[in-house]
């Protein structure tokens, strides 16, 4: 559930940034200003997406670890009696 919420938060932010970029593009007065806006948007977008990927990766790792705990516990309980019998 936390992973879905984080994905939704990232998508919402990215959409808002895209609309802001579009509004700035429409308000630009000349090609130089348009290029400057585009460069700033690409730089900011790269930094934002990089941070989001890092956060989502960490969160996904925690979700996988939490999901695997019952399986690991069950496997070790099953494997330990077999090891003692040898």
C-alpha positions in Angstrom: 0.0 0.0 0.0 2.8 2.4 0.8 4.4 1.7 -2.5 1.2 2.6 -4.4 0.9 5.8 -2.4 4.4 6.8 -3.2 3.9 6.0 -6.9 0.7 8.1 -6.9 2.6 10.9 -5.1 5.4 10.8 -7.7 3.0 10.8 -10.7 1.0 13.7 -9.2 4.2 15.7 -8.7 5.5 14.9 -12.2 2.2 15.9 -13.8 2.2 19.2 -11.9 5.7 19.9 -13.0 4.9 19.1 -16.6 1.9 21.5 -16.5 4.1 24.2 -15.0 6.6 23.7 -17.7 3.9 23.9 -20.4 2.7 27.2 -18.9 6.2 28.6 -18.8 6.7 27.6 -22.5 3.4 29.4 -23.5 4.5 32.5 -21.7 8.0 32.6 -23.3 8.6 35.5 -25.6 11.5 34.4 -27.7 13.4 31.2 -28.7 16.3 32.0 -26.3 13.9 32.2 -23.3 12.2 29.0 -24.5 15.5 27.2 -24.7 16.4 28.4 -21.2 13.1 27.2 -19.8 13.6 23.8 -21.5 17.1 23.4 -20.1 15.9 24.2 -16.6 13.0 21.9 -16.9 15.2 19.0 -18.1 17.7 19.6 -15.3 15.0 19.8 -12.6 13.2 16.8 -14.0 16.3 14.7 -14.0 17.0 15.6 -10.4 13.4 14.9 -9.4 13.1 11.6 -11.2 16.5 10.5 -9.8 15.3 11.1 -6.3 12.0 9.4 -6.9 13.7 6.3 -8.4 15.9 6.1 -5.3 13.0 6.4 -2.9 10.9 3.9 -4.8 13.7 1.5 -5.0 14.3 1.6 -1.3 10.6 1.3 -0.6 10.3 -1.7 -3.0 13.2 -3.4 -1.2 11.5 -2.9 2.1 8.2 -4.3 0.8 10.0 -7.4 -0.6 11.8 -7.9 2.6 8.6 -7.7 4.7 6.8 -10.0 2.2 9.6 -12.6 2.3 9.8 -12.8 6.2 6.9 -15.3 6.6 8.4 -17.4 3.8 11.8 -17.4 5.2 10.5 -18.2 8.7 8.5 -21.1 7.3 11.4 -22.4 5.3 13.8 -22.3 8.2 11.3 -24.1 10.5 10.9 -26.8 7.9 14.6 -27.1 7.1 15.9 -27.2 10.7 14.2 -30.5 11.7 15.6 -32.1 8.6 19.1 -30.9 9.4 18.8 -32.2 12.9 17.8 -35.7 11.7 21.0 -36.0 9.6 
